[in-house]
Amino acid sequence: MWSNNSAAPFLLTGFLGSEGIHHWISIPFLAIYLSILSGNGTLLLLIWNDHSLHEPMYYFLAVLAGTDLSMTLTTMPTVLRVLLLDRREIAQGACFIQSYFIHSLAIVESGVLLAMAYDRFVRFGKHAPHVVHVTMSYVYFLFPPFMNPIIYSIKTKQIQRSIIHLFSVHSRA
C-alpha cells in the first residue's frame, strides 16, 4: 500500500517507537526546559533584588518559582538522557530520589497555590470590621465539617439506605 519513497511509514514508525526520532523530540523539550529555567530564575532574581516586591504575594511567587525550578532540575536529566543518549535505565536509588522529589514538590506547589488563593481572598476584606474576619474564620473551619456528612449522605445511596435503616430500627424500638 505504501511506496518505498513515501514518508508516511517513517512517520508512523517514528510515532510508534522508533528511537531515531528521539533527537528531534529532544529539541522542543530542551527549549521548554531552558525557558523554564530562565523564566523562573529571572523571577527569583527580580523578587530577591527589588525591595518593592517584598510582599507576601511575591514571596509566594518566589516559592512557586523555586518549586518549579526544583521540579525541572529533578526531571530534566532523566528526560534528556533518554531522548538524547537513548539511555533508558535509571538506577534504583536515583529513581526513588527522583520520585520522592517529584511528589514532595507537587505537594509543596499545591500548598503554595492554596496559600496564594487564600491570601488573595483574605488576607479581600481589609476595610471590613474585625468581627467579619473572625466570623469568616469560623465559617472556614466549621462549614466544611458541617456540610461534608450532609453532602456525602445525599450523594451516596449506600449511606442513605444505612441512615434510613438506622432511624427505622431506632423508631421501632
C-alpha positions in Angstrom: 0.0 0.0 0.0 2.9 2.4 0.8 5.5 3.1 -1.8 9.2 2.9 -0.7 9.7 6.6 -1.3 6.8 7.6 0.9 7.3 9.5 4.2 4.2 8.1 5.8 5.8 4.8 7.0 8.6 6.7 8.6 6.2 9.0 10.4 4.1 6.0 11.6 7.1 4.1 12.8 8.5 7.3 14.4 5.4 7.7 16.5 5.2 4.0 17.2 8.5 3.7 18.9 11.5 4.4 16.6 14.3 5.8 18.6 15.6 7.7 15.6 13.1 10.5 16.2 14.1 11.0 19.9 16.8 13.5 18.9 14.1 15.6 17.1 11.8 15.4 20.1 14.5 16.4 22.4 14.8 19.9 20.8 11.4 21.2 21.9 12.0 19.6 25.4 15.3 21.3 25.7 13.8 24.6 24.6 11.0 24.2 27.2 13.4 23.3 29.9 15.7 26.3 29.1 12.7 28.7 29.1 11.5 27.3 32.5 15.0 27.7 33.9 15.5 31.2 32.6 11.9 32.4 33.3 11.8 31.1 36.9 15.4 32.1 37.6 14.7 35.6 36.4 11.6 35.8 38.5 13.5 34.7 41.6 16.3 37.2 40.8 13.8 40.1 40.4 11.9 39.3 43.7 15.3 38.9 45.5 16.7 42.3 44.3 13.6 44.5 44.1 12.6 45.5 47.6 9.2 46.8 46.4 8.4 43.1 45.6 9.0 42.0 49.2 5.3 41.3 50.0 3.5 38.0 50.7 2.1 37.6 47.2 5.6 37.9 45.7 7.1 35.6 48.3 4.5 33.0 47.3 5.5 33.5 43.7 9.2 33.1 44.6 8.4 29.8 46.4 6.4 28.7 43.4 9.2 29.6 41.0 11.7 27.8 43.3 9.4 24.7 43.3 9.1 24.8 39.5 12.9 25.1 39.2 13.4 22.2 41.5 10.9 20.1 39.6 12.6 20.9 36.3 16.0 20.1 37.7 14.7 16.8 39.1 13.2 15.6 35.8 15.4 17.2 33.2 18.5 15.0 33.4 16.5 11.8 33.0 14.3 13.0 30.2 17.2 14.4 28.2 19.3 11.3 28.9 16.5 9.1 27.4 15.9 11.4 24.4 19.5 12.4 23.6 21.6 9.4 24.7 18.9 6.7 24.4 19.7 5.5 27.9 16.5 4.1 29.3 17.7 2.6 32.5 17.9 4.6 35.8 19.5 3.4 39.0 17.1 2.3 41.7 18.3 4.9 44.2 18.1 7.6 41.6 14.6 6.5 40.7 13.5 6.6 44.3 15.1 10.0 44.9 13.5 11.5 41.7 10.1 10.0 42.7 10.4 11.4 46.2 11.2 14.9 44.9 8.5 14.9 42.3 5.8 14.0 44.8 7.1 16.3 47.5 7.4 19.3 45.2 3.9 18.6 43.8 2.6 18.7 47.3 4.5 21.9 48.1 3.3 23.5 44.9 -0.3 22.6 45.7 0.1 24.1 49.2 1.6 27.3 47.8 -1.2 27.7 45.3 -3.7 27.2 48.1 -2.0 29.7 50.2 -1.9 32.2 47.3 -5.6 31.7 46.7 -6.3 32.2 50.4 -4.0 35.3 50.5 -6.0 36.9 47.7 -9.3 36.0 49.4 -8.2 37.4 52.8 -6.0 38.0 53.7 -10.3 40.7 50.3 -11.9 42.5 53.3 -9.1 44.8 54.5 -11.6 47.6 55.4 -14.2 45.2 57.0 -14.6 45.2 60.7 -12.7 42.7 62.8 -15.8 40.7 63.6 -16.2 39.9 59.8 -12.7 38.3 59.8 -13.5 36.3 62.9 -16.8 35.1 61.6 -15.2 34.2 58.2 -12.5 32.2 60.0 -15.2 30.3 61.9 -17.1 29.6 58.7 -13.9 28.5 57.0 -13.2 26.0 59.8 -16.7 24.9 60.7 -18.7 24.9 57.4 -16.8 22.0 55.6 -17.0 19.6 58.5 -20.7 20.5 59.0 -21.6 20.1 55.3 -19.5 17.1 54.4 -21.7 14.5 56.1 -24.8 16.1 54.6 -23.4 16.2 51.1 -22.0 12.7 51.2 -25.2 11.2 52.6 -27.2 12.9 49.8 -24.7 11.8 47.1 -24.1 8.2 48.3 -27.1 5.8 48.0 -25.5 3.3 50.4 -25.2 5.9 53.2 -28.8 7.0 52.5 -30.0 3.4 52.9 -28.0 2.9 56.1 -29.3 6.2 57.6 -32.9 5.2 56.8 -32.3 1.7 58.2 -30.7 3.2 61.3 -33.6 5.5 62.0 -36.3 3.0 61.2 -34.7 0.5 63.6 -34.5 3.1 66.4 -38.0 4.4 65.8 -39.4 0.9 66.1 -37.6 0.2 69.4 
